[in-house]
Amino acid sequence: MNGPADPTDDGFEEQRPEGPPRIPGPRGAADDLDPRHAPDPLPQVPSEPQPPRTHAVLKSLLGAWALAACSAEETQAVEDHLTECAPCAEEALRLRDAVGLLHPEESLDLKPLLRSRVLEDCLGKRPARIPVPAWATPYDTETARLDALLRDFGDSEWQTPVRLKWFEEERRRTRRTTVAGVIGHLLTVDGLIATALGLDDPLGPEAPPGATARTEHYWSSAAQPLTRQIREPWREQGHTLVRTVSFAGRGVGELAVDYGAFALPLGDAFLERAFECWVHAWDIAEAVDYPYDPPSGPHLNRMIDLAARLLPSALAHRRRAGLAAPPRGLVAAGAPGRTLHLEIEGAGGGGWDIALDSPAAKPSAEHTVARIALDGAEFCQLAAGHISPEEAAVGQHGDREAIRDVLFAAASLSRL
């Protein structure tokens, strides 16, 4: 059926009035649906070509170009100009190099312990899925600190002479090498831990046993002179060691690491390597005249604790070699015997009782015959062979012979 006719529909299209268009009035929302009421498109006005920029204008833009602050059009204009103008090209290179100095990618002068604080904060919010064992954390930290020191070294710094010091047979010994030679030494001795974990030895299968022999072998067989290229294998080996023990699980800390003349549990070996890394970083920083802070208090305490635990064995070794006084009496294993109390002051300090007559004897406060008080940093210098027992400024009380023997035993812990 047909509906009623629309009285407004006369069969003709709407006619627009002639003459200039007038401003349309407000439209309702329904008008937007009717294409007949859509506004006419605005006419396209051709853009006028920009006049070419002069040499003076382009030269004034070089600073902004070096800072990447130009618009796309300005950047294109400047770079086109640089292909034609040699003076501006030279100036652009100088400005770009200057910007690189203003914004270095890596800076050596970071705030102290910044890395440790950031990691501590991050791990406090989200604990590590595979945490680093507590006994490996000092090694992880000290290798990272040394790596930060090395990061900005140029070729000349890597060849800076470094004098290594240690104590042997009642006197201090020294050996001259370079910064690169020190890192090679750390690489070879860290390799003892690598072989204990079943990893590749950096010296290969024919490497000699013992820390000192390995270092001498490496120094004599490596391409001379050693260069900054040694940094990458050293830091990669350190990362591999930490990663391996982190995934190994419980019990791996008791694995024995053979040093040739003695052996240490893996946990103690990592502490020993952390201590040596710090000591040699100290040597390097001293050689290039750069300040270097000691480890954090908790890490320093662990290192001092390791040295204190090794003192009875070191004292017994010196006694067998005729370098220390004989024991005052025989002590059965586990029985209390003569004791020296070692008090370490400052960061990382604490108190340790040292058995004097036998490593197997039990230290006892009731059997204390002598006391030594020593600053933590100075004790570490003594244990590293950087100062002699006579130079150690200590507070002493009691048996003078026992005090001398323990101080010399502490110095004998050092080696190349």
Number of C-alpha atoms within 10 A of each C-alpha: 3 4 5 6 8 7 6 6 8 9 6 6 7 8 6 7 7 6 6 6 8 6 6 8 6 7 9 8 8 8 12 12 10 9 8 9 12 10 9 6 6 6 6 6 6 6 6 6 6 6 6 9 13 9 12 8 11 19 20 11 17 25 16 14 21 19 13 12 13 16 11 10 8 17 19 13 15 24 15 11 18 19 10 10 12 11 10 18 18 11 14 21 13 13 18 17 11 13 14 13 10 9 9 9 7 10 11 12 8 10 7 10 14 10 14 14 11 11 12 13 12 12 13 10 9 9 11 10 7 11 14 17 18 11 18 22 16 26 25 20 20 23 20 18 21 20 16 16 18 21 14 12 15 10 11 10 18 23 18 15 17 21 16 20 20 23 25 16 12 13 13 17 15 13 10 11 17 21 28 24 26 25 25 22 23 18 24 25 22 23 25 23 22 20 15 15 18 9 15 14 20 19 18 9 9 7 16 16 13 15 21 17 16 19 23 14 14 20 19 10 10 12 9 9 10 19 19 19 10 16 17 11 14 21 17 11 19 21 14 13 21 18 15 16 20 17 13 14 13 10 10 16 19 12 17 18 21 19 16 13 8 9 13 16 14 23 20 22 25 25 25 20 22 25 26 21 24 23 20 22 25 17 20 28 19 14 16 15 9 10 8 17 12 16 21 15 14 12 23 22 18 19 23 24 17 16 21 18 15 16 25 22 16 21 27 21 15 19 17 12 10 10 16 19 16 13 14 10 10 10 17 13 12 12 12 19 27 25 24 26 21 20 18 21 16 11 17 20 20 14 14 17 19 28 26 28 26 24 20 17 21 20 24 17 14 10 13 19 18 19 21 18 17 19 19 22 19 18 25 23 19 26 28 24 28 23 19 21 25 11 10 15 12 17 11 15 14 13 13 12 11 20 21 16 20 24 21 27 27 27 29 27 19 20 17 19
